[in-house]
Amino acid sequence: MTFDALAGVLLIPALAACLLAALPGYRLTSRLNVLATFLTCATAVSLFVVEPRSGPYLLVDDLNKVFIVLTTFVSFTTSVFSASYIGHEIKIGRLKPTYVRFYHAMYQVLMFAMNLALVANNIGLMWVAIEMATLTTVLMVGIYRTHEALEAAWKYFILGSVGIALALFGTILVYMAARPVIGEGPEAMVWTTLVTRAATFDPALLNVAFVFLLLGYGTKVGLAPLHAWLPDAHAEGPTPISAVLSGLLLNVALYALLRFKMLLALNPAAIAPGPLMVTMGLISCVFAAFMLYRRRDIKRMFAYSSIEHMGIIVFAFGMGGPLANFAGLLHMTMHSLTKSAIFFAVGHIAQVKGTQKIADMGGLTVTNPVLGWGLVLGVVAIAGLPPLGIFMSEFLVVSSTFARSPWLTIILVFGILVALGGLFLRLNTIAFGEPRGPTAPADASYVPMFAHLAIVFMAGIYMPPALVTGFQNVARLLG
């Protein structure tokens, strides 16, 4: 049964992609897209019930269960949002009906690629899956076929290819470090084998490998200064893809980085990966916080917010230890739910206003109160104000850091506060004041947005003991 559940996480999106590529019509394909992602999510949740078994290519453990369930759940809610969003894009003529078949098929291919990366037991297979996810999102970012969208897709492709090439070189170096100990062949790339023998690998090769892996997968995570593709991809692609990029694909690259961090930590002669991650995390947090003040496009602004929060998450995992790892997992989960909810709101706001320029928005709580107040709640959550879940995760990150490195805490809190100021400065322009710009009726599905915000609100007040125990187990696994 475990194999069936594990296979289902991969087979359902793969079969759905083939089916959606063959079927015409928007209404049918959008509903099948929602159904397929729901079935994938339900199958992923069943992995908590059945006893997982690992093989040479596929693996289920406490770490990737968290990522798989989070990925499939946000994929499902995003597909629900996408149905109403894409319908409006077809209605106004921005998206041709002939592209919708391609869009839904690629959506399922992306789900397959991300799930494969998360369950891969072979580090080479994991690299292939992340590359597949990258190429799929490149195609979806450019789906509008405008000059700006094609330029953003091309920029994403070039920078993503450089990053994935660096990650490939790092993966090869890990194989070279393992080969003298384990022997040649696929066995030297199997994760469950590597972790049992990592202490005997050549530390010099592991050190160089991790630098390349940090740069390569760090590009996918969106860490500064490797982030240049991310704001363009968010701004020019369809908003459901922005939600998937911020809420999910960045996490998949982070997952790969954490796997190799665990491997390096098992070798006592290798460098400590934590300081490198802490440095890049702090740079990303502070840099993105200041960049929020210069944004004029609402989707670009929240793209830089994603860079800031991925910096906080990488910083937490770089600090390490049970509390910091727990905080990093919680922050990653809360960020995925909150940022995707924000993009759900932003997508429909851009549709009713006919623009993404912040200057042309205003008085949204008056003209479109549900969308306006939904965005306000989302920004309050992402800014880390109590009693929402991100406040709890940031509080844990700050308190665990203060107990060990007070000077780092000052830099971290400074970045968080600067970002808070930037977000509320822009929010005041968008949500309050005199209404500005055109206003059209919102043909929107509000359920995904408020479902995410409700979960984030509950997490700030009460977390089920089973969830806390699961996160604690993963925190200990990360070391």
C-alpha positions as CSV (number, residue, x, y, z in Angstrom):
1,M,0.0,0.0,0.0
2,T,2.9,2.3,0.7
3,F,4.2,1.8,-2.8
4,D,0.7,2.5,-4.2
5,A,0.5,5.8,-2.2
6,L,4.0,6.8,-3.3
7,A,3.4,5.9,-6.9
8,G,0.1,7.8,-6.8
9,V,1.8,11.0,-5.9
10,L,3.7,10.7,-9.1
11,L,1.4,8.8,-11.4
12,I,-1.7,11.0,-10.9
13,P,-0.2,14.2,-12.1
14,A,1.7,12.4,-14.9
15,L,-1.5,10.8,-16.2
16,A,-3.5,14.0,-15.7
17,A,-0.9,15.9,-17.8
18,C,-1.4,13.5,-20.7
19,L,-5.1,13.6,-20.5
20,L,-5.3,17.4,-20.2
21,A,-3.0,17.8,-23.2
22,A,-5.5,15.9,-25.3
23,L,-8.7,17.5,-24.1
24,P,-10.1,20.7,-25.6
25,G,-12.3,23.2,-23.7
26,Y,-11.5,25.4,-20.7
27,R,-14.3,24.4,-18.3
28,L,-13.7,20.7,-18.6
29,T,-9.9,20.9,-18.3
30,S,-10.0,23.4,-15.4
31,R,-12.2,21.0,-13.4
32,L,-10.0,18.0,-14.3
33,N,-7.0,20.0,-13.2
34,V,-8.6,20.7,-9.8
35,L,-9.7,17.0,-9.5
36,A,-6.2,15.7,-10.3
37,T,-4.5,18.0,-7.7
38,F,-7.1,17.0,-5.1
39,L,-6.4,13.3,-5.6
40,T,-2.7,13.9,-5.5
41,C,-3.1,15.8,-2.2
42,A,-5.2,13.1,-0.7
43,T,-2.7,10.5,-1.7
44,A,0.1,12.5,-0.2
45,V,-1.7,12.8,3.1
46,S,-2.1,9.0,3.2
47,L,1.7,8.7,3.5
48,F,1.3,9.7,7.1
49,V,-1.0,6.7,7.7
50,V,0.8,3.9,5.9
51,E,4.3,2.7,6.7
52,P,6.7,4.0,4.1
53,R,9.2,1.8,2.3
54,S,12.2,3.2,0.5
55,G,13.8,1.9,-2.7
56,P,17.0,2.8,-4.7
57,Y,15.1,5.6,-6.5
58,L,12.2,6.7,-4.3
59,L,12.3,7.6,-0.6
60,V,9.7,8.7,2.0
61,D,10.9,9.9,5.4
62,D,9.8,12.4,8.0
63,L,11.6,15.3,6.2
64,N,10.0,15.0,2.8
65,K,6.5,14.1,4.1
66,V,6.2,17.7,5.3
67,F,7.3,19.1,2.0
68,I,5.1,16.7,-0.1
69,V,1.9,17.4,1.9
70,L,2.6,21.2,1.8
71,T,3.3,21.1,-1.9
72,T,0.3,19.1,-2.9
73,F,-2.1,21.1,-0.6
74,V,-1.0,24.4,-2.0
75,S,-1.1,23.0,-5.5
76,F,-4.7,22.0,-5.0
77,T,-5.9,25.3,-3.6
78,T,-3.9,27.1,-6.4
79,S,-5.7,25.0,-9.0
80,V,-9.1,26.1,-7.5
81,F,-7.9,29.8,-7.7
82,S,-6.6,29.2,-11.2
83,A,-9.9,28.1,-12.5
84,S,-11.6,31.5,-12.0
85,Y,-8.4,33.4,-12.8
86,I,-7.8,31.8,-16.1
87,G,-11.5,32.0,-17.0
88,H,-11.3,35.8,-16.6
89,E,-8.1,36.0,-18.7
90,I,-9.9,34.2,-21.5
91,K,-12.9,36.4,-21.2
92,I,-10.9,39.6,-21.6
93,G,-8.8,38.1,-24.5
94,R,-5.5,38.2,-22.7
95,L,-5.1,34.5,-22.9
96,K,-6.0,32.5,-26.0
97,P,-8.2,29.4,-25.5
98,T,-5.6,27.4,-27.5
99,Y,-3.1,28.0,-24.8
100,V,-5.3,26.8,-22.0
101,R,-4.8,23.1,-22.9
102,F,-1.0,23.7,-22.7
103,Y,-1.3,25.6,-19.4
104,H,-3.2,22.9,-17.6
105,A,-1.0,20.1,-19.0
106,M,2.1,22.0,-17.9
107,Y,0.6,22.6,-14.5
108,Q,0.4,18.9,-13.9
109,V,3.9,18.3,-15.3
110,L,5.1,20.9,-12.8
111,M,3.3,19.0,-10.0
112,F,4.9,15.7,-11.1
113,A,8.4,17.3,-11.3
114,M,8.2,18.9,-7.8
115,N,6.8,15.7,-6.3
116,L,9.5,13.6,-8.0
117,A,12.3,15.9,-6.6
118,L,10.9,15.5,-3.1
119,V,10.6,11.7,-3.1
120,A,13.8,11.0,-5.1
121,N,16.3,8.8,-3.2
122,N,18.9,9.3,-5.9
123,I,20.6,12.7,-5.9
124,G,21.0,12.6,-9.7
125,L,17.3,11.9,-10.1
126,M,16.5,14.8,-7.8
127,W,18.6,17.1,-9.9
128,V,16.8,16.0,-13.1
129,A,13.4,16.6,-11.4
130,I,14.3,20.1,-10.3
131,E,15.6,20.9,-13.8
132,M,12.3,19.6,-15.3
133,A,10.3,21.8,-12.9
134,T,12.5,24.8,-13.9
135,L,11.9,24.2,-17.7
136,T,8.2,23.8,-17.1
137,T,7.9,27.1,-15.2
138,V,9.9,28.8,-17.9
139,L,7.3,27.8,-20.5
140,M,4.5,28.9,-18.2
141,V,6.0,32.3,-17.4
142,G,6.1,33.1,-21.1
143,I,2.5,31.9,-21.8
144,Y,1.1,35.4,-22.5
145,R,3.6,35.7,-25.4
146,T,4.1,39.4,-24.8
147,H,7.5,41.0,-25.2
148,E,7.9,41.4,-21.4
149,A,6.7,37.9,-20.7
150,L,9.1,36.3,-23.2
151,E,12.0,38.4,-21.9
152,A,11.2,37.3,-18.3
153,A,11.0,33.7,-19.4
154,W,14.3,34.0,-21.3
155,K,16.0,35.6,-18.3
156,Y,14.6,32.9,-16.0
157,F,15.9,30.2,-18.4
158,I,19.4,31.7,-18.6
159,L,19.9,32.3,-14.9
160,G,18.1,29.1,-13.9
161,S,20.3,27.1,-16.3
162,V,23.4,28.6,-14.8
163,G,22.2,27.7,-11.3
164,I,21.2,24.2,-12.2
165,A,24.6,23.7,-14.0
166,L,26.4,24.7,-10.8
167,A,24.1,22.3,-8.8
168,L,25.0,19.5,-11.3
169,F,28.7,20.1,-10.8
170,G,28.2,19.9,-7.0
171,T,26.2,16.7,-7.4
172,I,29.0,15.2,-9.5
173,L,31.6,16.2,-6.8
174,V,29.5,14.4,-4.2
175,Y,29.5,11.3,-6.3
176,M,33.3,11.6,-6.7
177,A,33.6,11.8,-2.9
178,A,31.5,8.8,-2.4
179,R,33.0,6.6,-5.2
180,P,36.2,5.5,-3.4
181,V,34.1,4.4,-0.4
182,I,30.9,3.0,-1.9
183,G,32.2,2.1,-5.4
184,E,31.2,3.1,-8.9
185,G,27.6,3.0,-10.2
186,P,24.2,4.2,-9.1
187,E,24.7,3.0,-5.5
188,A,27.1,6.0,-4.9
189,M,24.2,8.4,-5.6
190,V,21.6,6.8,-3.4
191,W,20.8,9.1,-0.5
192,T,20.1,6.4,2.1
193,T,23.5,4.9,1.3
194,L,25.3,8.2,1.3
195,V,24.2,9.2,4.8
196,T,25.5,5.9,6.3
197,R,29.0,6.4,4.9
198,A,29.3,10.2,4.7
199,A,31.8,10.4,7.6
200,T,34.4,8.6,5.5
201,F,34.1,10.7,2.4
202,D,36.9,13.0,1.3
203,P,36.1,16.3,3.1
204,A,37.9,18.5,0.6
205,L,35.6,17.3,-2.2
206,L,32.5,17.7,0.0
207,N,33.5,21.2,0.9
208,V,33.8,22.3,-2.8
209,A,30.7,20.4,-3.6
210,F,28.6,22.2,-1.1
211,V,29.8,25.6,-2.3
212,F,28.6,24.7,-5.8
213,L,25.3,23.3,-4.5
214,L,24.7,26.3,-2.3
215,L,25.2,28.6,-5.3
216,G,23.2,26.3,-7.7
217,Y,20.2,25.5,-5.6
218,G,20.5,28.9,-3.9
219,T,19.7,30.4,-7.3
220,K,16.4,28.4,-7.3
221,V,15.7,29.4,-3.7
222,G,16.0,33.1,-4.8
223,L,18.8,34.0,-2.5
224,A,20.5,37.4,-3.1
225,P,22.6,38.0,-5.1
226,L,21.3,35.1,-7.2
227,H,17.7,36.3,-7.3
228,A,17.5,38.4,-10.5
229,W,15.2,36.0,-12.3
230,L,12.5,35.9,-9.6
231,P,10.9,39.4,-9.7
232,D,10.5,39.3,-13.5
233,A,9.1,35.8,-13.5
234,H,6.5,36.8,-10.8
235,A,5.5,40.0,-12.6
236,E,5.1,38.7,-16.1
237,G,3.8,35.2,-15.6
238,P,0.2,34.2,-14.7
239,T,-0.6,34.8,-11.1
240,P,-1.2,31.1,-10.3
241,I,2.4,30.4,-11.4
242,S,3.6,33.3,-9.1
243,A,1.8,31.5,-6.2
244,V,3.4,28.2,-7.1
245,L,6.9,29.7,-7.6
246,S,6.8,31.6,-4.2
247,G,4.9,29.0,-2.2
248,L,6.3,25.7,-3.6
249,L,9.2,25.7,-6.1
250,L,11.5,27.8,-3.8
251,N,10.8,25.2,-1.1
252,V,11.8,22.3,-3.4
253,A,15.2,23.8,-4.1
254,L,15.5,24.5,-0.4
255,Y,14.7,20.8,0.3
256,A,17.6,19.8,-2.0
257,L,19.9,22.1,-0.2
258,L,18.9,20.7,3.2
259,R,19.6,17.2,2.1
260,F,23.2,18.1,1.2
261,K,23.6,20.1,4.4
262,M,22.7,17.0,6.4
263,L,25.3,15.0,4.4
264,L,28.1,17.6,5.0
265,A,27.2,17.8,8.7
266,L,27.9,14.0,9.1
267,N,31.5,14.4,8.0
268,P,33.5,15.8,11.0
269,A,36.4,17.0,8.8
270,A,34.2,19.0,6.4
271,I,33.4,22.7,6.7
272,A,30.3,23.7,8.7
273,P,27.6,24.5,6.2
274,G,25.7,26.7,8.7
275,P,27.8,29.9,8.5
276,L,27.5,30.0,4.7
277,M,23.7,29.6,4.9
278,V,23.5,32.2,7.7
279,T,25.4,34.7,5.7
280,M,23.4,34.3,2.5
281,G,20.2,34.3,4.5
282,L,21.0,37.6,6.2
283,I,22.1,39.2,3.0
284,S,18.8,38.2,1.3
285,C,16.7,39.3,4.2
286,V,18.2,42.8,4.5
287,F,18.7,43.4,0.7
288,A,15.1,42.4,-0.1
289,A,13.7,44.4,2.7
290,F,15.2,47.7,1.3
291,M,14.1,46.8,-2.2
292,L,10.5,46.7,-1.1
293,Y,10.6,50.5,-0.9
294,R,11.5,50.9,-4.6
295,R,8.8,48.7,-6.1
296,R,6.0,50.1,-8.3
297,D,4.6,46.8,-9.5
298,I,2.5,44.9,-6.9
299,K,3.7,41.5,-8.0
300,R,7.3,42.5,-8.0
301,M,6.9,43.9,-4.5
302,F,5.7,40.5,-3.2
303,A,8.4,38.7,-5.2
304,Y,11.0,40.7,-3.1
305,S,9.0,39.7,0.0
306,S,9.5,36.1,-1.0
307,I,13.3,36.7,-1.2
308,E,13.2,38.2,2.2
309,H,11.4,35.3,3.8
310,M,13.4,32.7,2.0
311,G,16.4,34.5,3.5
312,I,14.9,34.1,7.0
313,I,14.2,30.4,6.4
314,V,17.7,29.7,5.1
315,F,19.1,31.7,8.0
316,A,17.2,29.6,10.5
317,F,18.3,26.3,9.0
318,G,21.9,27.6,8.9
319,M,21.8,28.4,12.6
320,G,20.7,24.8,13.2
321,G,19.7,23.1,16.4
322,P,16.3,21.7,17.4
323,L,14.6,25.1,18.0
324,A,16.0,26.9,15.0
325,N,15.2,24.0,12.7
326,F,11.7,23.8,14.1
327,A,11.3,27.5,13.5
328,G,12.6,27.2,9.9
329,L,10.1,24.5,9.1
330,L,7.2,26.4,10.7
331,H,8.2,29.6,8.9
332,M,8.5,27.8,5.5
333,T,5.0,26.3,6.0
334,M,3.5,29.6,7.1
335,H,5.2,31.5,4.3
336,S,3.9,29.1,1.6
337,L,0.3,29.4,2.8
338,T,0.4,33.2,3.4
339,K,2.3,34.2,0.2
340,S,0.1,32.0,-2.0
341,A,-3.0,33.6,-0.4
342,I,-1.5,37.1,-1.1
343,F,-1.0,36.2,-4.7
344,F,-4.6,34.9,-4.9
345,A,-5.7,38.3,-3.8
346,V,-3.2,40.2,-6.0
347,G,-4.2,38.2,-9.1
348,H,-7.8,39.2,-8.9
349,I,-6.9,42.8,-7.8
350,A,-4.9,43.2,-11.0
351,Q,-7.8,41.9,-13.0
352,V,-10.4,44.3,-11.5
353,K,-8.0,47.2,-11.8
354,G,-6.6,46.3,-15.2
355,T,-3.1,47.0,-14.0
356,Q,-0.3,45.8,-11.7
357,K,1.0,49.3,-11.0
358,I,0.6,50.3,-7.3
359,A,0.0,54.0,-8.2
360,D,-3.1,53.1,-10.2
361,M,-4.7,51.3,-7.2
362,G,-6.3,52.9,-4.2
363,G,-9.2,52.6,-1.9
364,L,-9.5,48.9,-2.6
365,T,-11.3,48.3,0.7
366,V,-14.0,50.6,-0.5
367,T,-14.4,49.5,-4.1
368,N,-13.7,45.8,-3.6
369,P,-13.9,45.2,0.2
370,V,-13.5,41.4,0.1
371,L,-10.3,41.5,-2.0
372,G,-9.1,44.7,-0.2
373,W,-9.5,43.3,3.3
374,G,-8.2,39.9,2.2
375,L,-5.0,41.6,1.0
376,V,-4.8,43.6,4.3
377,L,-5.0,40.3,6.3
378,G,-2.4,38.7,4.1
379,V,0.1,41.6,4.5
380,V,-0.5,41.7,8.3
381,A,0.3,37.9,8.3
382,I,3.4,38.1,6.1
383,A,4.7,41.1,8.0
384,G,4.9,38.9,11.1
385,L,2.3,40.6,13.3
386,P,0.6,38.7,16.1
387,P,-1.4,36.5,16.5
388,L,-0.7,35.0,13.1
389,G,1.5,32.0,12.4
390,I,4.5,33.9,10.9
391,F,4.8,36.0,14.1
392,M,5.3,32.7,16.0
393,S,7.9,31.3,13.6
394,E,9.8,34.6,13.5
395,F,9.7,34.9,17.3
396,L,11.2,31.4,17.5
397,V,13.9,32.2,15.0
398,V,14.8,35.5,16.8
399,S,14.8,33.9,20.3
400,S,16.9,30.9,19.3
401,T,19.4,33.2,17.6
402,F,19.5,35.6,20.5
403,A,20.5,32.8,22.9
404,R,23.5,32.0,20.7
405,S,24.5,35.0,18.6
406,P,23.0,38.3,19.8
407,W,24.8,40.4,17.1
408,L,23.2,38.3,14.4
409,T,19.8,38.9,16.0
410,I,20.2,42.6,15.6
411,I,20.8,42.3,11.9
412,L,17.9,39.8,11.5
413,V,15.4,42.0,13.4
414,F,16.6,45.1,11.5
415,G,15.8,43.4,8.2
416,I,12.4,42.2,9.4
417,L,11.4,45.7,10.7
418,V,12.6,47.4,7.5
419,A,10.5,44.9,5.4
420,L,7.5,45.6,7.7
421,G,7.7,49.3,7.0
422,G,8.0,48.8,3.3
423,L,5.0,46.5,3.1
424,F,2.7,48.8,5.1
425,L,3.8,51.8,3.2
426,R,2.6,50.2,0.0
427,L,-0.4,48.6,1.6
428,N,-1.7,52.1,2.7
429,T,-1.5,53.2,-1.0
430,I,-3.4,50.1,-2.3
431,A,-6.0,49.4,0.3
432,F,-7.0,52.8,1.8
433,G,-7.5,56.4,0.8
434,E,-9.4,57.7,-2.2
435,P,-10.3,55.1,-4.9
436,R,-8.1,55.4,-7.9
437,G,-8.0,53.7,-11.3
438,P,-10.6,51.7,-13.1
439,T,-12.7,49.1,-11.2
440,A,-14.4,46.1,-12.7
441,P,-16.4,43.4,-10.9
442,A,-14.4,40.6,-9.4
443,D,-15.1,37.2,-10.9
444,A,-13.0,35.5,-8.2
445,S,-12.9,32.4,-6.0
446,Y,-12.3,33.6,-2.5
447,V,-12.3,30.2,-0.8
448,P,-8.5,29.4,-1.4
449,M,-7.4,32.8,-0.1
450,F,-9.4,32.7,3.1
451,A,-8.7,29.0,3.7
452,H,-5.0,29.7,3.7
453,L,-5.4,32.8,6.0
454,A,-7.6,30.8,8.4
455,I,-4.9,28.1,8.7
456,V,-2.2,30.7,9.3
457,F,-4.4,32.4,11.9
458,M,-5.1,29.1,13.7
459,A,-1.4,28.2,13.7
460,G,-0.6,31.4,15.5
461,I,-3.0,30.4,18.3
462,Y,-2.9,26.7,18.5
463,M,-0.9,23.9,16.8
464,P,-2.1,20.3,17.1
465,P,0.3,18.2,19.2
466,A,0.7,15.7,16.3
467,L,2.0,18.5,14.1
468,V,4.4,19.8,16.7
469,T,5.7,16.3,17.3
470,G,6.2,15.8,13.6
471,F,8.1,19.1,13.2
472,Q,10.3,18.2,16.2
473,N,11.2,14.9,14.6
474,V,12.2,16.6,11.4
475,A,14.2,19.2,13.4
476,R,16.2,16.5,15.1
477,L,16.7,14.8,11.7
478,L,18.2,17.9,10.3
479,G,20.7,18.1,13.1
